[in-house]
């Protein structure tokens, strides 16, 4: 499992913030893109990135559209966390985002469809 550096995490956060501010991307898509682009990353890094991006956007901007995007990002972080919980309950590996992608492919296609 790859441990993300602070600069890698910051780059991921910046990517999600840009997606949130664009107002044009479904939250599932940027989560899927993060997971697919970093198959060796720790899945909880994705939760951290989503939470930090949502908090950053909420703290800096207060328009209704941006607030809605931040709330969607909080929701995406929660859903990824629940998926990791389910993987644990099912006894599935959950060390990398590749494991998360495998779970989605087999058990929960929400982020894939």
N, C-alpha and C positions, 0 to 999 in steps of 0.2 A: 504494500500500500504506500502510495506516495504522500509524503507530508508536504503540504503547500507552504511555500515561503510567504512572508508578509507581503512582498511585492506581488506575488501571484494572486493572493487573496484580494489585494487592493485592485488589481487589474480586473478580476472577476466582478468585484463590487461595482467598479466603474462601468463595466459592460451592462450589468443589470440596471443601474441607475439610468444609463442612456436608453435602455429599452423602456423603462418606466416613463421617462420624460417624453419619449416619442409618441406615446399614447396609441401606438399602432400595432402593438404586439400583445397577443394573448399570453397571459402569465405561464400557461403550460408550455408554450414554445420556448421561452427563454430558459425555463428550467430544463427542458429536454436538451436544448443546445448546450447548456453548461455540462450536463451529465455526459452527453455524447462526446464532447470535445476533450474531456478529461477522464478517460476510463479507469485510470489508476488512482484517481483522487479518493480521499476519504469522503464518504457520503455526507458526514456531518459538516464537512466544509461547505457543501451546497446549502445546508440549512443556515449556517453562519453567514454566508454571503447574502442570502435572501433577507435575513433579518437585518443585517447591517445596511443593505441597500434601501429597504423599506424605511428604516429609522432615519437614514440620511435624507431621503426625499421628504419625509414628513417634517423633519426639523428645518429644512431649508425653504420649502415651498408650501403654500397653503391654499392653492386653488382647488376647487371641487374635483376637477379631472385628475390632478396629481394626487390628491388625497385618496381618491378611488383606486388609482394605480398602486399606491402604497399599501392600501388595505388588501388588494388582490395579492400583492407580494407577500404580505404577512400570512395570508391564507395558503399560498403555495408552500411557504416554509413549514406550516403546520401539516399540510398534506404529505410532504416528503418525510417529515418526522413520523407520522402515522404509518407510512409505508415501511420505514425502518423498524418500527415497533412490530408490525405484522411479520416482517422477515424474521425477526428474532423469535416471535411466537411459533412460527412455522419451522424453526431450526434451519433457516436458509443462511448461506454466507452473506455477509453484509459489510465486508471490509473495503470494497471499492465501489465506485460508481458503476463499474461494469456489472457488479452484482445487483445493483439497483436497477439497471437497465434490463437485466435478465428477469428480475421479479416483475417489472412492468410488462415485459413481453409475454410472460406466462400467466400472471395473476391479476394485473390491474392496468389496463391500457389507457387510463385517463390522460397521462402525459404523452402518449404516443398517437392517439387518434385526433 
